Amino acid sequence: MYVAHYLAPTICHLLAGSSTPGVFKSLAGLASLIGPVVGNVTSAQPIAASLARLRQTANRIYSRMRLLGLNETQLSERCSLAAIQLFEDAEVPNLTRDRVSKILMNRRDVPAASAARIISQAELAVLSNVLAVSVEWLIGQEENRDPVVWNVLANPDRVVEFEHMREAYEERCSENIVWSRSPVYAFTSEAFVRAFNQVHFGKKPNIPNPRPLVEFYNSMARLRRKWILRPNRSFKYTSLICRSHFEHVACGAGYLSAISKTILIGNLDVMMDAIRNPSLRLELVILNDANDNALEALRDYEFLGAADNLFSVWGYRNADVGWSENPSYSKVHRQLLDRLTKDRLCHNVRETVDYLKSLQSRLRSGPKIDVASIDSSARMLH
């Protein structure tokens, strides 16, 4: 599955790092990247053949404007500044207030006759930059059967726009379920996150300079904790993790023995507090390791998450990130995660807390953990 995703020669793969200032010094360069997705710049082709696609893009622009507290005038002013940074003077797109208003007219069921019927590649690049989201998300990927794949090492600065995109889907979902090989950031202490990222990502093979990767995941952790740890959040957030993976990480086995006992014990306290707080709507599901068929499908991943059937996101073992809103991914991934959820070690919060306390007692009373016992039960998974 990984090879097919990674090598698929799609426009979206090429887009996955090209919306930062200074990248596009000419519209020709931008056109070579985006190509047929939105049409040729000079011929000003529409972003899609249907009004539905224009409506979706207009709605996504508007939703980001509301979140950032921008009106049409303020958005236009920011676009003017960004356009100068992104493009040569002779090719700067002119997103005036009137132009922004005509684009947003497509939000109506029946757009006015003066509504924009074209959004150029250059305009999309400027809008995505100002709104801190990706071009891929603005134009939509429901009809694209190839996922977007992001080389994090090549473009670590995209963490903010990636998180904004993920938050947009979470705001619309009832539950976001994430399977991972290590505890997700919202459930863990800041001290543990920093120690784990330093040890884990610093040990990635074939990465001569792991520092950008470590800093990327530290930044992602801060954003995720701030977003998820909000009382009365609208959606439920569920973390799935296999027992062998969880004990290996939470108890500092193997190379993770570099993490101090104090941090590990404190982290388990944070996890217990998090799942016992009903206002946070957090559920930690420890999975039995016996579901070989389902877990085999996850062999090439560090994590896999799905916000209802709207969107799925995953991390590859080489640290690349992929995402899709096409049902061939989002729906299938959600079904897989739902199947995994049924094979749980603990069936309620009390049992989960008791399990975490037992690990904490083992950490306090002796060696961190018997590495051999974990490795033998998790051999298939690693």
C-alpha positions as CSV (number, residue, x, y, z in Angstrom):
1,M,0.0,0.0,0.0
2,Y,2.8,2.4,0.9
3,V,4.6,2.1,-2.4
4,A,1.5,2.7,-4.4
5,H,0.7,5.8,-2.4
6,Y,4.2,7.2,-2.4
7,L,5.0,6.7,-6.1
8,A,1.6,7.8,-7.6
9,P,2.5,10.6,-10.0
10,T,-0.3,13.0,-9.0
11,I,-0.5,16.8,-9.1
12,C,-1.3,16.7,-5.4
13,H,2.0,15.2,-4.5
14,L,3.7,18.0,-6.4
15,L,1.6,20.5,-4.6
16,A,2.6,19.3,-1.1
17,G,5.0,22.0,-0.2
18,S,4.6,24.8,-2.6
19,S,2.5,27.5,-0.9
20,T,5.1,29.2,1.2
21,P,6.4,32.7,0.4
22,G,9.1,33.0,-2.2
23,V,8.4,29.7,-3.8
24,F,6.5,30.9,-6.9
25,K,8.6,33.5,-8.7
26,S,6.5,33.2,-11.8
27,L,3.1,32.1,-12.8
28,A,4.6,29.7,-15.3
29,G,6.3,27.9,-12.4
30,L,3.1,27.7,-10.5
31,A,1.3,26.4,-13.6
32,S,3.9,23.7,-14.1
33,L,3.1,22.4,-10.5
34,I,-0.7,22.7,-10.5
35,G,-1.3,22.0,-14.2
36,P,-4.7,20.6,-15.1
37,V,-6.2,20.7,-11.6
38,V,-7.1,24.4,-12.0
39,G,-6.3,25.1,-15.6
40,N,-3.7,27.2,-17.4
41,V,-3.1,30.6,-15.9
42,T,-2.9,32.5,-19.1
43,S,-6.2,31.0,-20.4
44,A,-7.8,31.5,-17.0
45,Q,-9.6,28.2,-16.9
46,P,-12.0,27.5,-14.0
47,I,-11.0,25.4,-11.1
48,A,-13.7,22.9,-11.9
49,A,-16.4,22.3,-14.4
50,S,-19.2,22.4,-11.9
51,L,-20.6,25.2,-9.7
52,A,-20.5,22.7,-6.8
53,R,-16.7,22.8,-6.8
54,L,-16.7,26.6,-7.0
55,R,-19.2,26.7,-4.1
56,Q,-17.0,24.4,-2.0
57,T,-13.9,26.5,-2.6
58,A,-15.8,29.7,-1.7
59,N,-17.2,28.1,1.5
60,R,-13.7,27.0,2.5
61,I,-12.3,30.5,2.0
62,Y,-15.2,31.9,4.0
63,S,-14.8,29.4,6.8
64,R,-11.1,30.3,7.2
65,M,-12.0,34.0,7.1
66,R,-14.4,33.6,10.0
67,L,-11.9,31.6,12.0
68,L,-9.2,34.2,11.4
69,G,-11.6,37.1,12.0
70,L,-11.1,38.6,8.6
71,N,-13.7,40.5,6.5
72,E,-13.5,40.9,2.8
73,T,-11.5,44.2,3.0
74,Q,-8.9,42.7,5.4
75,L,-8.5,39.6,3.3
76,S,-8.0,41.7,0.2
77,E,-5.3,43.8,1.9
78,R,-3.4,40.7,3.2
79,C,-3.6,39.1,-0.3
80,S,-2.1,42.2,-1.9
81,L,0.9,42.0,0.4
82,A,1.3,38.2,0.0
83,A,1.0,38.4,-3.8
84,I,4.0,40.7,-4.0
85,Q,6.1,38.2,-2.0
86,L,4.9,35.2,-4.0
87,F,5.1,36.5,-7.6
88,E,7.1,38.8,-9.8
89,D,5.7,42.3,-10.1
90,A,4.4,41.9,-13.7
91,E,2.4,38.8,-12.7
92,V,0.9,39.7,-9.3
93,P,-2.8,38.6,-9.1
94,N,-5.1,41.5,-8.1
95,L,-7.4,40.2,-5.4
96,T,-9.3,43.4,-4.7
97,R,-12.2,43.6,-2.3
98,D,-14.5,43.4,-5.3
99,R,-12.8,40.3,-6.6
100,V,-12.9,38.6,-3.2
101,S,-16.6,39.4,-3.0
102,K,-17.3,37.9,-6.4
103,I,-15.5,34.7,-5.5
104,L,-17.5,34.5,-2.3
105,M,-20.8,35.0,-4.2
106,N,-20.4,31.3,-5.2
107,R,-21.5,30.3,-1.7
108,R,-25.1,31.1,-2.6
109,D,-27.4,28.4,-4.0
110,V,-27.9,30.5,-7.0
111,P,-24.9,32.8,-7.5
112,A,-25.4,36.3,-8.9
113,A,-24.6,36.9,-12.5
114,S,-21.6,38.8,-11.5
115,A,-20.2,36.0,-9.4
116,A,-16.7,34.7,-10.3
117,R,-16.7,31.8,-12.7
118,I,-12.9,31.4,-12.6
119,I,-10.4,31.2,-9.8
120,S,-6.9,31.2,-11.3
121,Q,-3.9,29.3,-10.0
122,A,-2.2,32.4,-8.9
123,E,-5.3,33.5,-6.9
124,L,-5.4,30.1,-5.2
125,A,-1.8,30.3,-4.3
126,V,-2.2,33.7,-2.7
127,L,-5.4,32.8,-0.9
128,S,-3.9,29.6,0.5
129,N,-0.9,31.5,1.8
130,V,-2.9,34.2,3.5
131,L,-5.5,31.8,5.0
132,A,-2.7,29.4,6.1
133,V,-4.2,26.3,4.3
134,S,-3.1,24.3,1.4
135,V,-4.2,24.7,-2.2
136,E,-5.2,21.1,-2.2
137,W,-7.7,21.7,0.6
138,L,-9.2,24.8,-1.0
139,I,-10.0,23.1,-4.3
140,G,-11.1,19.9,-2.6
141,Q,-10.0,16.3,-3.0
142,E,-13.2,14.3,-2.8
143,E,-13.0,13.3,-6.5
144,N,-9.3,12.7,-6.5
145,R,-8.6,9.0,-5.9
146,D,-4.9,9.6,-5.3
147,P,-4.0,10.9,-1.8
148,V,-2.0,14.0,-1.1
149,V,1.4,12.9,0.2
150,W,3.6,15.4,2.1
151,N,7.3,15.1,2.5
152,V,7.7,16.5,6.0
153,L,11.4,16.7,5.9
154,A,11.4,18.7,2.7
155,N,8.7,21.1,3.9
156,P,8.4,21.2,7.7
157,D,6.9,24.7,7.7
158,R,3.6,23.3,6.5
159,V,2.7,22.1,10.0
160,V,0.4,25.1,10.7
161,E,-1.6,24.8,7.5
162,F,-1.8,21.0,7.9
163,E,-3.3,21.4,11.4
164,H,-5.7,24.0,10.2
165,M,-7.0,21.7,7.6
166,R,-7.4,18.8,10.1
167,E,-9.2,21.1,12.5
168,A,-11.7,22.1,9.7
169,Y,-12.7,18.4,9.3
170,E,-12.9,17.8,13.1
171,E,-15.2,20.7,13.5
172,R,-17.7,18.9,11.2
173,C,-17.3,15.4,12.6
174,S,-18.9,13.7,15.6
175,E,-15.8,11.5,16.4
176,N,-12.2,11.5,15.3
177,I,-10.5,8.1,15.8
178,V,-6.7,7.7,15.7
179,W,-4.7,4.5,15.7
180,S,-1.0,5.1,16.5
181,R,2.2,3.3,17.6
182,S,2.7,5.7,20.4
183,P,0.3,7.7,22.6
184,V,-1.2,10.6,20.8
185,Y,-0.1,14.1,22.0
186,A,-3.4,15.2,23.5
187,F,-3.2,12.4,26.1
188,T,0.4,13.0,27.1
189,S,2.5,15.4,29.1
190,E,4.6,18.1,27.4
191,A,7.7,16.7,29.1
192,F,7.0,13.2,27.7
193,V,6.3,14.6,24.2
194,R,9.6,16.4,24.0
195,A,11.6,13.5,25.3
196,F,9.8,11.0,23.1
197,N,10.2,13.0,19.9
198,Q,13.9,13.6,20.6
199,V,14.6,9.9,21.1
200,H,12.2,8.4,18.6
201,F,12.6,10.8,15.6
202,G,16.3,11.3,16.4
203,K,16.8,7.6,15.7
204,K,15.1,7.5,12.3
205,P,17.4,5.7,9.8
206,N,18.7,7.5,6.8
207,I,18.0,10.9,8.2
208,P,21.4,12.7,8.7
209,N,19.9,15.7,10.4
210,P,16.8,14.8,12.4
211,R,16.4,18.2,14.2
212,P,13.8,19.6,11.7
213,L,11.8,16.4,12.1
214,V,11.9,16.6,15.9
215,E,10.9,20.3,15.9
216,F,8.1,19.6,13.4
217,Y,6.5,17.0,15.7
218,N,7.1,19.3,18.8
219,S,5.2,22.0,16.9
220,M,2.5,19.6,16.0
221,A,2.2,18.4,19.6
222,R,1.7,22.0,20.8
223,L,-1.0,22.7,18.2
224,R,-2.8,19.4,18.9
225,R,-2.8,19.8,22.6
226,K,-4.2,23.3,22.4
227,W,-6.9,22.3,20.0
228,I,-8.0,19.0,21.5
229,L,-7.7,19.9,25.2
230,R,-10.6,22.3,25.2
231,P,-13.5,21.6,27.6
232,N,-16.9,21.1,25.8
233,R,-15.2,20.3,22.5
234,S,-17.9,19.4,19.9
235,F,-16.4,16.1,18.8
236,K,-15.2,13.0,20.6
237,Y,-11.5,12.1,20.3
238,T,-10.6,8.5,20.5
239,S,-7.0,7.1,20.7
240,L,-6.4,3.4,19.7
241,I,-3.1,1.8,20.5
242,C,-2.0,-1.8,20.8
243,R,-1.0,-3.0,24.2
244,S,2.5,-4.0,23.1
245,H,3.1,-0.6,21.5
246,F,1.7,1.2,24.5
247,E,3.8,-0.6,27.1
248,H,6.9,-0.3,24.9
249,V,6.5,3.5,24.8
250,A,4.8,4.4,28.1
251,C,7.2,2.3,30.1
252,G,10.4,3.2,28.2
253,A,11.5,-0.1,26.7
254,G,14.4,-0.5,24.4
255,Y,15.9,2.7,22.9
256,L,13.2,4.6,24.8
257,S,15.0,3.8,28.1
258,A,16.7,7.2,27.6
259,I,13.5,8.7,28.9
260,S,13.6,9.1,32.7
261,K,11.4,7.2,35.0
262,T,10.1,10.5,36.5
263,I,8.9,11.6,33.1
264,L,7.3,8.3,32.4
265,I,5.5,8.1,35.7
266,G,4.3,11.7,35.4
267,N,3.0,11.0,31.9
268,L,0.8,8.2,33.1
269,D,-0.7,10.6,35.7
270,V,-1.5,13.0,33.0
271,M,-3.1,10.3,30.9
272,M,-5.3,9.2,33.8
273,D,-6.4,12.7,34.5
274,A,-7.3,13.3,30.8
275,I,-9.5,10.2,30.4
276,R,-11.2,10.8,33.8
277,N,-12.3,14.3,32.7
278,P,-15.7,14.0,31.0
279,S,-15.6,17.5,29.6
280,L,-12.6,16.6,27.4
281,R,-14.4,13.8,25.7
282,L,-11.2,11.7,25.4
283,E,-11.2,7.9,25.2
284,L,-8.1,5.8,25.3
285,V,-8.6,2.3,23.9
286,I,-5.9,-0.2,24.6
287,L,-6.1,-3.0,21.9
288,N,-5.3,-6.6,22.2
289,D,-2.6,-7.7,19.8
290,A,-4.5,-10.7,18.4
291,N,-6.3,-8.9,15.6
292,D,-3.7,-9.9,13.0
293,N,-5.7,-9.1,9.8
294,A,-6.6,-5.6,10.8
295,L,-3.1,-4.8,12.2
296,E,-1.4,-6.2,9.2
297,A,-3.1,-3.5,7.1
298,L,-1.3,-0.9,9.4
299,R,2.1,-2.4,9.1
300,D,3.5,0.5,7.1
301,Y,2.0,3.3,9.2
302,E,3.0,5.2,12.3
303,F,-0.6,6.5,12.7
304,L,-3.9,6.5,10.9
305,G,-6.9,8.7,11.8
306,A,-10.4,9.3,10.4
307,A,-12.8,12.1,11.2
308,D,-16.1,10.3,10.6
309,N,-16.1,9.4,6.9
310,L,-15.1,12.9,5.9
311,F,-11.3,12.7,6.0
312,S,-8.5,10.4,6.8
313,V,-4.8,11.1,7.5
314,W,-1.9,8.8,8.1
315,G,1.8,8.9,8.8
316,Y,4.3,6.6,7.0
317,R,7.2,4.9,8.7
318,N,9.6,7.2,6.9
319,A,7.8,10.3,8.5
320,D,5.9,11.3,5.3
321,V,2.2,12.3,5.9
322,G,-0.7,11.4,3.6
323,W,-4.3,12.5,3.6
324,S,-7.5,12.1,1.6
325,E,-11.2,13.1,1.6
326,N,-12.0,10.6,-1.1
327,P,-14.4,7.9,0.2
328,S,-12.1,5.2,-1.2
329,Y,-9.8,6.2,1.6
330,S,-11.8,8.0,4.3
331,K,-14.6,5.5,4.5
332,V,-12.4,2.4,4.2
333,H,-10.1,3.8,6.9
334,R,-12.9,4.6,9.2
335,Q,-14.3,1.1,8.9
336,L,-10.9,-0.4,9.7
337,L,-10.6,1.7,12.8
338,D,-14.1,0.9,13.9
339,R,-13.3,-2.8,13.6
340,L,-10.2,-2.4,15.7
341,T,-12.1,-0.5,18.4
342,K,-14.1,-3.7,19.2
343,D,-11.1,-5.7,20.2
344,R,-10.2,-3.8,23.4
345,L,-8.3,-4.8,26.5
346,C,-10.3,-2.5,28.9
347,H,-14.0,-1.8,28.5
348,N,-14.5,1.4,30.5
349,V,-12.6,4.3,32.1
350,R,-12.2,2.5,35.5
351,E,-10.5,-0.5,33.9
352,T,-8.3,1.7,31.8
353,V,-7.2,3.7,34.8
354,D,-6.5,0.5,36.8
355,Y,-4.4,-0.8,33.9
356,L,-2.4,2.5,33.8
357,K,-1.9,2.3,37.5
358,S,-0.5,-1.2,37.2
359,L,2.1,0.0,34.7
360,Q,2.9,2.9,37.0
361,S,3.5,0.5,39.9
362,R,5.9,-1.6,37.8
363,L,7.9,1.6,36.9
364,R,8.1,2.6,40.6
365,S,9.0,-0.8,41.9
366,G,11.8,-2.0,39.6
367,P,13.3,-2.0,36.1
368,K,11.2,-0.1,33.6
369,I,9.9,-3.1,31.8
370,D,10.8,-6.6,30.5
371,V,11.8,-5.7,26.9
372,A,11.9,-9.3,25.7
373,S,8.3,-9.9,26.8
374,I,7.1,-6.9,24.8
375,D,9.1,-7.7,21.7
376,S,7.9,-11.3,21.6
377,S,4.2,-10.2,21.7
378,A,4.8,-7.4,19.2
379,R,7.1,-9.1,16.7
380,M,4.4,-9.1,14.0
381,L,3.7,-5.4,14.4
382,H,7.3,-4.3,14.1
